[in-house]
Amino acid sequence: MINAVLVFNNHGKPRLVRFYQHLAEEVQQQLIRETFHLVLKRDEHICNFLECGSLFGGADYKLIYRHYATLYFVFCVDSSESELGILDLIQVFVETLDKCFENVCELDLIFHMDKVHYVLQEVVIGGMVLETNMNEIVAQVEAQSKLEKAEGGLSAAPSRAVSAVKNINLPEIPRNINIGDINIKVPSLSQFM
Amino acid sequence: MSDVVERTLSALPALLGPQHPAAGPGRLPATSRLGSLIRSITALTSKHEEEKLIQQEIASLKAMVSAPTTTLRLMKECMVRLIYCEMLGYESSFGYIHAIKLAQQGNLLEKRVGYLAVSLFLHENHELLLLLVNTVVKDLQSTNLVEVCMALTVVSQIFPREMIPAVLPLIEDKLQHSKEIIRRKAVQALYKFYLIAPNQVQHIHDKFRKALCDRDVGVMAASLHIYLEMIKENSSGYKDLTESFVMILKQVVGGKLPIDFNYHSVPAPWLQIQLLRILGLLGKDDPRTSELMYDVLDESLRRAEINHNITYAILFECVQTIYTIHPKSELLEKAAKCIGKFVLSPKINLKYLGLKALTCVIQQDPNLALQHQMTIIECLDHPDPIIKKETLEILYRITNGQNVTVIVQKMLDYLREGKEEYAVVTLAGKVAELAEKYAPDNGWFIQTMNAVFSVGGDALHPDIPNNFLRLLAEGFDDRKEDEQLRTYAVRSYLTLLEEENTFYPQKFLQVMIWVLGEYSSLATDVDPEIILTRLHSLLKKTFVTSDTKAWIMAAVTKIASRTSCSKTIDKLIKEFSSSLDTCMRQHAFELKHLCEDKVLMKNLLPFDASCNDVVVDASLSFLDGFVVEGLSHGAAPYKPHHQRQEEKLSQEKALNFEPYGLSFASSVSSSGITGRQSPTGLSFGSDTSGNSAETGHKETNTLKLEGIRKLWGKEGYLPKKESKAGKPDEPQAASCDNLLAGRVTDPSASQSDQVSSFSEEEKEKQQLASTLFVGLGSNAGVSLMGKMDVATQKFKRKSKINETQNSEEASDIQNSDASTFGPLLDTVPVNKEDCEGNKHTRLRKPSLCSSDTVEDNLAFETPQSLKKPGLNDRLSDSRLSPLSLFADSNIEIFQPSSSALCESANKTSSVPSLPKELEELPHSEVVELCQSDALALYLCKVWKDDSLLLAVFASNKKGSALNAVNLVFEKAEHFQILESPAHQFSVIEAQSVEHCQKYVWMDKICTQGILPGSISYQSEMESCLEFSVTLSLLDFIRPMEMTTEDFGKLWLSLSNDVKQNIKMLPSQDSLSAALSTLQQKLKLHIVDIIGNEGILACQLLPSVPCLLHCRTYSGMLALWFRSPCSALPDGLLYQCQKVMEES
């Protein structure tokens, strides 16, 4: 399980903080600070993984991080997650942000904090990886921003806005995998291209 | 792609100038208040200024959100600012309620912000969260997809546990939704529910299966989360899904997914990783299941060849799976090669994972360590601490008697430079373990432990000093050895204490002080006066805590008992008799008085008696007189804490406890009255209530008597009297030994690839390698097993002590077992002979169908019998109890109808039938377990009253006799085979059937478990068949007869409870119908039914009771279980749900 997703800049200023387990406010801040110090003193040519010891309460938690220009993306995970898998999940997250913001930069993260949260919400939900397919994530988030535009135009007539929104279709991406009935051995594989 | 990101991000510092005017046109709403807030924050220079600014901001936000004129639109903006403030660590709890309001009232966009804020601000147990439930329910029912989506998202992030029933049906409906995204999120929400309240979603497991078969990959992937979790808990229940998982993986690996799912041209890598994990769990220790997955694992290894991070992630998972499941040499070889790729990779991340993989497999395949020894040595000096630590972990696992000194040295080096407390503590524990296990000599052992104590400091796990001291105290089999070790320790500590102004951690000091106090006299050439002076000077040090001072005083007292007179002691007494520290003053006075009576002192503090058992009267019988007096003065009899609470609770909440509440009250008052009347009456009363000592001891009941209390029943009282004072927990060595026994690897596997020649400059490393990896090579193949080699284990503890402790523990358990029933047994005069007689009759005439037998049984019946046979119970009950509505309850479970029996017997001539004496007991059909050309194995479960009997039939299908047929049940986690797990048929004649019987108990509670076994036989060649028997919890549940009063008492004395409401089907709309279902299907005994409430009782063999209280209201059945065992109610609840749904 992913316990926390932290994004902070080179000076340790938090840019995105999302905890998936409940921690008191002070503990959260302390964690951010300590994580920052742990990550900062690592140079470029060592592991992207590090043990955070007792930070999260003793058990075998790991920090997995990537450094992009001015920002550190840190995922704190327990032993049930694949390290390399998470490392690439960070990449997926960042690439998705890049698609959503058209060349993302730190300022986007600051001024559109809510939107960043919505993107993250499509990737990781309740500490579990929900979606790793970038196109799908972008489509979901765009469907919501469409909503925003519609809202902006129709603000004078809220009732119409609601009905308009109701007609919005969530995007459908053709994706079919037929696993067949669980007890039947061989599904017709010819369906797949 | 990442290049683009990096480029844009690197352009950022320029944008972040003090005015940063060019921060992306159109991106920043010029009028945004958040924007201006952020701008002013970035302009600040100090933390203090920031704090001031944010406080201002929060104050203005507070005013704004509570102003009635604030529109929702404005509120939405406020929320975003609040989220920002919270992120920076500033509390803004005043806004929480407004976030909920926004989620409730806003339009879609505002709702979205509201939900986000709620999920960021609140936690699962926050009381405000309850206010959100209604909104969620409303949104789940909305026709708008976006609203439903948002509601599902918030549910899977955060939801109050107790409100799950409110939304569960709605979410279940969503599993059939036409949109994939909705189905996917619904599955995710159910996963969340499974995590926080597994009981509540037990009934929808088949829906999970549907989700797994969903035509959308996303939904299927989401359901894997649930399966991974469920399989982790109970892999045996999902073996049938193995083929499906394998097939899914095959299709994914084979690239049958839409191109969309590719990541760097690898198809759905995360999905693959998840599936590999599941397969690993399923195939663990199960050759049959493992068989199914060899192909696909091979293919995964083959396909993952592109050189990208993500393929390595899959490879790593693959390797782990291959090493977890039942081994196949071909795959192991490939996996080993893969590990090599990781270890030798120049990429540091991969190298780390390679080491991690090595750590996992090193015990199975020590050769790998030899192959990579040079890499391991290099990694020892790696600058990255995580790599270094993982390397030490490998070394820790390959330690043996020959290389222990080098490895421990390396670990201590790391410890000395390490700063992180957590890592230091774990590693120090490992060093201590290794030192204890493989120490080559006394000096080294003591020195190493000294290093551990001084480096580990006070954060050390308390077990380490405790174990060390126990090791010294208990000693070994050789007396001389003991003395040498102790003397060495004394001398080494004296030298350490000699150095003035050295700081030692408290724990280390305590160890030194204890050893000096206990064994200083062994060093005969040292004047005790010197030791006393040392200790005295320590007492005056400021860094010594009061805790340690108490240790010092104890040590001084011990030394004083062995010396005639000492100036230092007199000085010490004088000094501390007037100390301000009351504790020290007390110690000083004690010492003074003891010194005056040397004989007493010697008796009190005998030499080297620290591990002698001290006899303690745990029943506190010496207080009986006091109790009698107290009672005769009118004191109320003692009630245990939980009982008082229970009574209070029942009064407060006015729950209807009528059936048992009444009788309970009367029994208490009667004992109270007799107590008041005469001491003889009291003794009877106190005997029955089992609280003789506690009764009058009310004023001291703040003492923690919890642990002993249960033993004070009549049954627990007598045996406990002899029992010794409990030792601290069992020494670790015993469990270590067991562990080690499990670590045995195949000795034949050690053909080593000794690296023959090293280049000159590597000579040093080579030397290190040869010391580190000694014992792993071919010539030392056996001493690799030295892990379990007794000779190398110098500090093996005396086995005697383990034994006594084990037996003590066992008897403790028995005692507590017996005492659980204490109150029950006490109320009824127990007649052992009657019981015996009853049993005999049962054995002789087990048939229960004829009314004669019933009469017969009734005649012998004692009300006590806890081990009553199921059917006897049922029938006698139906006769005895006028309340029972189930006189006609059918008995299908217990007694298959005779016609069915005939049928099964006739089906095939080869299917054997039970012997006469078992035939008449309730039993299952005879099923085939496995067969080969020569032999067929059949099984029949016989539900005996006191155990589950497995009757195994071996049928010889050949024309010639089979020799040396050996049946063995393997050790299973959950089950215990009474007597021996093996059975030997000396010979099975041609075409004939032999049978054997095994009695099984459930050791650890599980709803369903597998008992594996194998049978080997000799025909032309030696052959072996493997089989497994599935046993369910219900096989071990028997009815438990008791009266309503007994139920009431037992109910109050049990602490683990589980409550759950389940829907009743129309077919069982009445309570009696529902209860009779439970009675028939689960073998529960119905104790009583009053109005819309019923009570039932059953026991898990051998004798763990579980009580059930049922109540019906408006179509729901409220179940309330209680049992001394925490897992039992959960298991039974699950069975209840299943049964109620089926019927």
Interface residues (C-beta under 8 A of the other chain):
Chain A: P14 L16 V17 R18 Y20 H22 E25 E26 Q28 Q29 I32 H45 I46 C47 N48 F49 L50 E51 G53 S54 G58 Y68 A69 T70 L71 S82 E83 L84 G85 L87 D88 L89 Q91 V92 V94 E95 D98 N103 V104 C105 E106 L107 D108 I110 F111 H112 M113 D114 H117 Y118 Q121 I125 G126 M128 V129 L130 E131 T132 N133 N135 E136 Q140 A143 Q144 L147 E148 E151 S155 P158 A161 V162 V165 K166 I168 N169 L170 I173 P174 R175 N176 I177 N178 I179 G180 D181 I182 N183 K185 V186 P187 L189 F192 M193
Chain B: M1 S2 V4 V5 E6 T8 L9 S10 A11 L12 P13 L15 L16 H20 A23 G24 R27 L28 S32 L34 G35 I38 R73 V80 I83 Y84 E86 M87 L88 G89 E91 N107 L108 L109 R112 V113 L116 L120 H123 E124 N125 T143 N144 L145 V146 C149 T153 S156 Q157 I158 K179 E180 I181 R184 K185 Q188 Y191 K192 R209 L212 C213 D214 R215 D216 V217 G218 M220 A222 H225 D240 L241 E243 S244 M247 I248 Q251 K256 L257 P258 D260 F261 Y263 A268 P269 W270 I273 N309 I310 Y312 A313 F316 E317 I348 N349 Y352 L353 P383 D384 P385 I386 I387 K389 E420 E421 Y422 A423
